[in-house]
Amino acid sequence: MIPRIVPLCQTPAWQKQLNNAISCPTELLRQLDLPNSLLAAANKSAKLFPLKVTHSYLARIEKGNVNDPLLRQILPLIDEQYPHPDYSTDPVGDLDATPVPGLIHKYRGRVLLMATASCGIHCRYCFRRHFPYSEQKPSNNWRQAIEYIKKDPGLHELILSGGDPLSLSNSKLFRLLNLVETIPHIKRVRIHTRYPIILPDRIDQALSGYLHQHRCKVVVVVHSNHPNELDAQVQNALKLLNNNDITLLNQSVLLAGINNNVDTLIQLSERLFSCNVLPYYLHQLDKVQGAQHFAVTDMQAKTLIKALRHQLPGYLVPRLVRENSGEPSKQPILG
């Protein structure tokens, strides 16, 4: 049975918080007591890829600490302005795998729908920071995408991405998922989102309850890169999802100066599991132009994974992977 959509009478608190997200480098530096020497580079780099961060995420950043691991994920730096010959604007070949606007079909049995171009936070390492959303118009082409999915009975899993699919209001998200529910060969819906981490109020009872009622098995993949991201509010949001029998996984990106050390990765896995989230993937950086300063060598990545295997049970060790354009799946990096 398709769950009934209850119209909202007023703007939810999480949307008000999202509307108040910080997008001005001057305001970011002021609120975090950071030196004005960062401002010129932040302004220039923010023109290449806009700054955006929620106050909830901002509250977890240590004031005055230019090396705070959460700050480094959102602060525009001078490094972003230097082109690198090995980096590109479409590092994983999304555009070559787009049969209809807003839909990416790379892997057998599953397809990715870009539900929206909007995100609640702009991570500086984002592999879609150059993606031409204005051409794809994800939220305007659901019908076309749904028709494509209906015609391929070999598809069993739909991945919702973007942007971030939870940027959609509940009513709009439920309308999309209602369409998915009518496709009998889709067995699973996987939602990739950063919202439980950057704006935990987004995970409300209505959303959790709807996902629990959906005919398809729902998997939520959160994106947390550092244990400092997982405060009490985030834990409560994750537990609300888990209490409704939704499978929770995490994928991280290995980032220089942020989480490329053993102790940080151990704490992240332990804290995730305390929230009933299973560490899933540890991604090597996608080589997107402007993010090269986050790169960690394969040798260091392999050393980190070996150390995790020595200190953690196997189920808490994420798989070290890379996405290569044209490959039929994520590629494991073995060491």
C-alpha positions as CSV (number, residue, x, y, z in Angstrom):
1,M,0.0,0.0,0.0
2,I,1.3,3.5,-0.9
3,P,1.5,5.6,2.3
4,R,-0.7,8.6,2.4
5,I,1.1,12.0,2.1
6,V,0.0,14.4,4.8
7,P,0.4,18.0,3.6
8,L,2.5,20.3,5.7
9,C,0.8,23.4,7.1
10,Q,4.0,25.4,7.8
11,T,7.6,25.4,7.0
12,P,9.4,22.7,9.0
13,A,12.2,23.8,11.4
14,W,14.9,22.0,9.3
15,Q,14.0,24.0,6.2
16,K,14.2,27.3,8.1
17,Q,17.7,26.2,9.3
18,L,18.7,25.3,5.8
19,N,17.5,28.7,4.6
20,N,19.8,30.3,7.2
21,A,22.9,28.3,6.2
22,I,26.1,30.3,5.9
23,S,27.2,31.2,2.4
24,C,29.4,34.2,3.0
25,P,33.1,33.7,3.8
26,T,33.2,36.8,5.9
27,E,30.5,35.5,8.1
28,L,32.1,32.1,8.4
29,L,35.4,33.6,9.5
30,R,33.6,35.9,11.9
31,Q,31.6,33.2,13.6
32,L,34.6,30.9,14.0
33,D,37.1,33.6,15.1
34,L,39.4,32.8,12.1
35,P,42.0,35.2,10.8
36,N,41.1,37.6,8.0
37,S,44.2,36.5,6.1
38,L,42.0,33.6,4.9
39,L,39.3,35.9,3.4
40,A,40.8,36.8,0.0
41,A,41.4,33.1,-0.9
42,A,38.0,32.1,0.5
43,N,36.1,34.7,-1.5
44,K,37.9,33.8,-4.7
45,S,37.5,30.0,-4.3
46,A,33.9,30.4,-3.3
47,K,33.2,31.9,-6.7
48,L,34.4,28.7,-8.3
49,F,32.3,26.5,-5.9
50,P,30.0,28.3,-3.4
51,L,30.4,28.1,0.3
52,K,27.5,26.5,2.2
53,V,27.4,25.2,5.7
54,T,24.6,24.7,8.3
55,H,24.8,26.3,11.7
56,S,24.4,22.8,13.2
57,Y,27.6,21.6,11.5
58,L,29.3,24.9,12.3
59,A,28.6,24.4,16.0
60,R,30.9,21.3,16.0
61,I,33.9,23.3,14.7
62,E,36.5,24.5,17.2
63,K,36.7,28.3,17.1
64,G,40.0,29.8,16.1
65,N,41.4,26.4,14.9
66,V,42.3,26.7,11.2
67,N,43.2,23.0,11.2
68,D,39.9,21.8,12.6
69,P,39.0,18.6,10.6
70,L,35.4,19.7,10.1
71,L,36.4,23.3,9.0
72,R,38.8,21.9,6.4
73,Q,35.9,20.1,4.7
74,I,34.0,23.3,4.1
75,L,36.4,26.2,4.0
76,P,37.4,27.5,0.5
77,L,41.2,27.5,0.2
78,I,43.7,29.0,-2.3
79,D,44.6,25.4,-3.2
80,E,41.3,25.0,-5.1
81,Q,42.4,27.6,-7.7
82,Y,45.4,25.6,-9.0
83,P,44.6,23.2,-11.9
84,H,46.1,19.8,-11.9
85,P,46.8,17.8,-15.1
86,D,45.5,14.5,-13.6
87,Y,42.3,16.0,-12.3
88,S,39.1,16.7,-14.3
89,T,35.6,18.2,-14.0
90,D,33.9,14.8,-14.4
91,P,36.3,12.3,-12.7
92,V,34.0,9.3,-12.5
93,G,32.4,9.6,-15.9
94,D,28.9,10.5,-14.8
95,L,28.1,12.4,-18.0
96,D,29.0,9.4,-20.2
97,A,26.6,7.2,-18.3
98,T,23.5,9.4,-18.5
99,P,20.8,7.8,-20.8
100,V,18.2,10.4,-19.8
101,P,18.5,13.7,-18.0
102,G,19.1,13.2,-14.2
103,L,19.7,9.5,-14.4
104,I,23.1,7.7,-14.2
105,H,23.3,4.0,-15.3
106,K,26.7,2.6,-14.7
107,Y,26.3,-0.7,-12.9
108,R,24.4,-3.9,-13.6
109,G,21.1,-4.2,-11.7
110,R,21.1,-0.6,-10.3
111,V,20.6,2.9,-11.4
112,L,21.2,6.3,-9.8
113,L,18.6,9.1,-9.9
114,M,19.7,12.6,-9.2
115,A,16.7,13.6,-7.2
116,T,17.8,17.3,-6.8
117,A,20.7,19.5,-7.5
118,S,20.6,21.0,-3.9
119,C,22.8,20.0,-1.0
120,G,22.7,21.1,2.7
121,I,26.5,21.6,2.7
122,H,29.1,22.1,0.1
123,C,32.0,19.8,0.8
124,R,35.2,21.1,-0.9
125,Y,36.2,17.6,-2.1
126,C,32.8,17.0,-3.8
127,F,33.2,15.0,-7.0
128,R,30.2,16.7,-8.5
129,R,31.4,20.3,-7.8
130,H,31.5,20.9,-11.6
131,F,28.5,18.9,-12.6
132,P,26.2,20.7,-15.0
133,Y,23.0,20.5,-12.9
134,S,21.4,23.3,-14.9
135,E,21.5,21.1,-18.0
136,Q,20.4,17.9,-16.3
137,K,17.6,19.5,-14.3
138,P,17.2,16.5,-12.0
139,S,13.9,17.3,-10.2
140,N,12.2,18.3,-13.5
141,N,12.8,14.9,-15.2
142,W,11.5,12.3,-12.8
143,R,8.8,11.0,-15.2
144,Q,11.3,10.4,-17.9
145,A,13.7,8.7,-15.5
146,I,10.9,6.6,-14.0
147,E,9.8,5.5,-17.5
148,Y,13.4,4.4,-18.3
149,I,13.5,2.4,-15.0
150,K,10.1,0.8,-15.8
151,K,11.3,-0.5,-19.1
152,D,14.3,-2.3,-17.7
153,P,13.3,-5.3,-15.6
154,G,16.9,-6.1,-14.9
155,L,17.1,-3.1,-12.5
156,H,16.5,-4.1,-8.9
157,E,17.9,-1.2,-7.0
158,L,17.3,2.6,-7.2
159,I,19.9,4.9,-5.7
160,L,18.8,8.4,-4.8
161,S,21.5,10.9,-5.0
162,G,22.0,14.5,-6.2
163,G,22.8,16.9,-4.7
164,D,21.3,15.4,-1.7
165,P,17.8,13.8,-2.0
166,L,16.9,14.8,1.5
167,S,17.1,18.5,0.4
168,L,13.6,17.7,-1.0
169,S,10.6,18.4,1.2
170,N,8.9,15.4,2.7
171,S,5.9,15.9,0.3
172,K,8.1,16.0,-2.8
173,L,10.3,13.2,-1.7
174,F,7.3,11.0,-0.9
175,R,5.8,11.8,-4.3
176,L,9.0,10.6,-5.9
177,L,9.1,7.4,-3.8
178,N,5.5,6.7,-4.5
179,L,6.4,6.6,-8.2
180,V,9.2,4.2,-7.4
181,E,6.8,2.0,-5.4
182,T,4.8,1.3,-8.5
183,I,7.7,-0.4,-10.3
184,P,7.5,-4.1,-9.3
185,H,11.1,-5.0,-10.2
186,I,12.7,-2.4,-7.9
187,K,13.4,-4.2,-4.7
188,R,15.6,-1.8,-2.9
189,V,15.9,2.0,-2.6
190,R,19.2,3.3,-1.4
191,I,19.4,6.9,-0.2
192,H,22.8,8.6,-0.1
193,T,22.6,11.6,2.2
194,R,24.7,13.9,4.4
195,Y,21.7,15.4,6.2
196,P,21.7,13.2,9.3
197,I,25.3,14.5,9.8
198,I,25.0,18.2,8.8
199,L,21.3,18.9,9.8
200,P,20.0,16.1,12.1
201,D,16.6,17.9,12.5
202,R,15.9,16.8,8.9
203,I,15.3,13.3,10.1
204,D,11.8,13.7,11.5
205,Q,9.1,11.2,12.5
206,A,7.2,11.7,9.2
207,L,10.3,10.9,7.1
208,S,11.3,7.9,9.3
209,G,7.8,6.5,9.4
210,Y,7.3,6.8,5.6
211,L,10.5,5.0,4.8
212,H,9.6,2.3,7.2
213,Q,6.3,1.7,5.4
214,H,7.7,1.7,1.9
215,R,7.3,-1.6,-0.1
216,C,11.0,-1.6,-1.1
217,K,13.8,-2.3,1.4
218,V,15.3,1.0,2.3
219,V,19.0,1.5,2.8
220,V,20.3,4.9,4.0
221,V,24.0,5.6,3.3
222,V,25.2,8.5,5.4
223,H,28.5,10.3,4.6
224,S,30.6,10.9,7.7
225,N,34.3,11.5,7.5
226,H,35.3,12.3,11.1
227,P,34.1,11.3,14.6
228,N,33.7,14.9,15.6
229,E,30.7,15.1,13.2
230,L,28.8,12.6,15.3
231,D,27.4,14.5,18.3
232,A,24.4,13.7,20.4
233,Q,21.9,15.2,17.9
234,V,23.3,13.3,15.0
235,Q,23.2,10.1,17.1
236,N,19.5,10.7,17.9
237,A,18.7,11.2,14.2
238,L,20.5,8.0,13.2
239,K,18.7,6.0,15.9
240,L,15.4,7.4,14.8
241,L,16.0,5.8,11.4
242,N,17.3,2.6,12.8
243,N,14.4,2.2,15.1
244,N,12.3,1.9,12.0
245,D,14.4,-1.1,10.7
246,I,16.2,0.9,8.0
247,T,19.6,-0.4,7.1
248,L,22.2,2.2,7.9
249,L,25.7,2.3,6.2
250,N,28.4,4.9,6.1
251,Q,30.9,5.8,3.4
252,S,33.8,8.1,4.0
253,V,36.3,9.8,1.8
254,L,39.9,9.5,2.8
255,L,41.1,13.1,3.1
256,A,44.5,14.5,3.9
257,G,44.6,16.5,7.0
258,I,41.2,15.4,8.1
259,N,41.0,11.6,8.6
260,N,44.2,10.1,7.2
261,N,45.3,8.6,10.5
262,V,44.6,5.4,12.3
263,D,43.2,6.8,15.6
264,T,40.6,9.0,13.8
265,L,39.4,6.2,11.6
266,I,39.1,3.8,14.6
267,Q,37.1,6.4,16.5
268,L,34.9,7.0,13.5
269,S,34.1,3.3,13.0
270,E,33.5,2.8,16.7
271,R,31.2,5.8,17.0
272,L,29.3,4.9,13.9
273,F,28.6,1.5,15.2
274,S,27.4,2.9,18.5
275,C,24.7,4.6,16.3
276,N,23.9,1.3,14.6
277,V,25.7,2.5,11.4
278,L,28.0,0.0,9.7
279,P,31.2,1.3,8.1
280,Y,30.9,0.4,4.5
281,Y,33.3,2.2,2.1
282,L,36.4,4.3,2.6
283,H,36.8,6.0,-0.7
284,Q,40.0,7.2,-2.3
285,L,39.4,10.8,-3.5
286,D,37.7,11.2,-6.8
287,K,40.1,13.3,-8.9
288,V,37.9,16.3,-9.3
289,Q,39.6,19.6,-10.3
290,G,40.0,21.8,-7.3
291,A,40.3,19.0,-4.7
292,Q,43.8,17.7,-5.3
293,H,45.1,19.0,-1.9
294,F,42.9,16.4,-0.2
295,A,44.7,13.5,-1.9
296,V,46.2,10.6,0.1
297,T,48.6,8.2,-1.7
298,D,47.5,4.6,-2.2
299,M,50.5,3.5,-0.2
300,Q,49.3,5.4,2.9
301,A,45.7,4.3,2.3
302,K,46.8,0.6,2.3
303,T,48.9,1.2,5.5
304,L,45.9,2.7,7.2
305,I,43.6,-0.2,6.3
306,K,46.2,-2.8,7.5
307,A,46.4,-1.0,10.8
308,L,42.6,-0.9,11.1
309,R,42.5,-4.7,10.5
310,H,44.9,-5.2,13.3
311,Q,42.9,-3.1,15.8
312,L,39.2,-3.6,14.8
313,P,36.9,-6.5,14.2
314,G,36.4,-7.1,10.5
315,Y,32.8,-5.7,10.4
316,L,34.1,-2.3,11.6
317,V,36.8,-2.1,8.8
318,P,35.4,-0.2,5.8
319,R,36.4,-1.5,2.3
320,L,39.0,0.7,0.7
321,V,37.8,1.5,-2.9
322,R,38.1,3.8,-5.8
323,E,35.7,4.6,-8.5
324,N,37.2,4.4,-12.0
325,S,35.3,5.7,-15.0
326,G,34.0,2.9,-17.2
327,E,34.5,0.1,-14.6
328,P,31.5,-2.2,-13.9
329,S,31.8,-1.5,-10.1
330,K,33.8,0.2,-7.4
331,Q,37.3,-1.1,-7.5
332,P,38.9,-2.5,-4.3
333,I,42.3,-1.2,-3.4
334,L,44.0,-4.3,-1.9
335,G,47.0,-4.3,0.3
